């Protein structure tokens, strides 16, 4: 398991390839890449600034990853999240799950992303032509996370 919170850009293709590179037992890699959009809630977005609470954010992401590893037989799990100033089109988050079989990788990747959206301490401020605005959590994100409750 690897958790990274960084201000530097990353290449999603390189991240996916690294998921398989060291282990020929990996039969499936499922990944999610989230990108900064140029719109949200009907407004044009020129960019965003992502804040986090150092130490606390990594701990929260680690807890999510540990729970995923306890639920599914994973061979590797990666969570990478950008912070700082980002422009539309830039990758903001990468979640990769590797397993011997596809279903575990699909489920683990979806679980991590759903929990990341609702439990990780990140704060997004979008730059719109009407000025900056903080982005609130969505009910749909909480509903998606609720499906994983045991």
N, C-alpha and C positions, 0 to 999 in steps of 0.2 A: 504494500500500500504506500502511496506517495501523495502527500498533500502539499500543494504549492500555491502561495498567494504572492503575486508579483506585479510590478508595474511595467515590466518589459513585455513586448509582443511575443507571441508564440506562433508556430506553424502547426495547424491541426494535422496535416498529413504526417509530419515527423512524429507527432505524439502517437498517432494510430500505429505507425510502423514500429515504434519502440515497444508497444504493448505486446507484440508477438516475437520480437527479435531474439530474446534470450531463452525462449522456452518453446520447443517444438511440440509440447503437449497441449498447447493452446489450440483449440479447435474453432474458437469463435472470439472475435473482438467486436464489441458493440460500443459505439461512441456517440456522444452528443456534443455538438459545438453550438454555443449560443453566440450570436453576433449583435452588435449595436445597430439598431434600426435608425432610419432617418425620419421616423414618425412614431407617435404613440398617442393613443386616445384622441385621434383627429388633429394633432398638432405636429408641425414639422419639428424635427429634433436636429440641431446642428452638432451636438456632441453631448457627452455626459461625463460626470465625475463620480467615481466610485470610492466611497470611504469604507473603512473597516476598523475594527478594534484589534490591533496587533496582539497576538497571543490568544485572545479569546476566539477570534475567527478560526484560526487553525485548530484550536481545541474542539470547536463545534463541528468543523468539517471532519476531523479525525473520529469523533464520536459517530457521526453518520456513516463513515466508511467502515468502522468496526462493526456496526450493526449490519451493514450489507454483507460483510464477510462472514458474519455469524448465520445469516439467513441463506446464503447461496454458496456453492462450492466454487469459489473464484481462485484463479491462479494469479491474477494481478488486478489491482484497482488503482486508478489515477484520478485525482481531482486537481484541476488547475484553474485558478480564478484571477483575473486581472483586477487591479485597483488603479486609482489615479485618473488622469484625463484620457478619454477614449473618443474616437471619431466614428461616425457611421461606417459600417462595413468591417470594422475591426472585430476579431474574435474576442469575446469577453470571458467565456467559460468553456472548459473541456472536462468531460467526464468519460472515462474509458473503463470498461469492464472486460476482462478476459477470463474465459472458462474453457473447459474441455468441450462443453456443449452450448449451443446458442441460447436456449431459453433462460438459463441462469444468467448469462451475460445481458440479455435483453432486460430481464426483471431487475437485476442489480443496478444497471445504468438508469433505468426509469426511477427506481426508488431513490437513488442518490440525488438525482436532479430534483425530484419532487420535494425531498426533505431539505435540500440546499436552498430552494426558493423560499421555504417557510421557516427554517431554523438557523440559518447562518447569518451572523450579524454583519450585513452589508447595507450601506445606505447609498441610494442612487439619486443624483441630482442631474436633471436634464437641462440643457440649454436650448430654449425655444425662442422664437422671435418676440414672444411676450415676456421674456426674461427667464431666469432660472426657476425650476420647480422641483420639489422633492417627489419621488415616485413612491406611492403607497403600495402595499401588498395587495394582491387580488384574491377575491373569494375563490376563484377557479383554482388558484395555486393551493389553497388550503383544502379544497375538495379533492384535488389530486393526491395530496399527502395523506388524507384521511383513508384512502383505499388501502394503505399499507398497515393500518393499525391491526394489531393481533388481539 
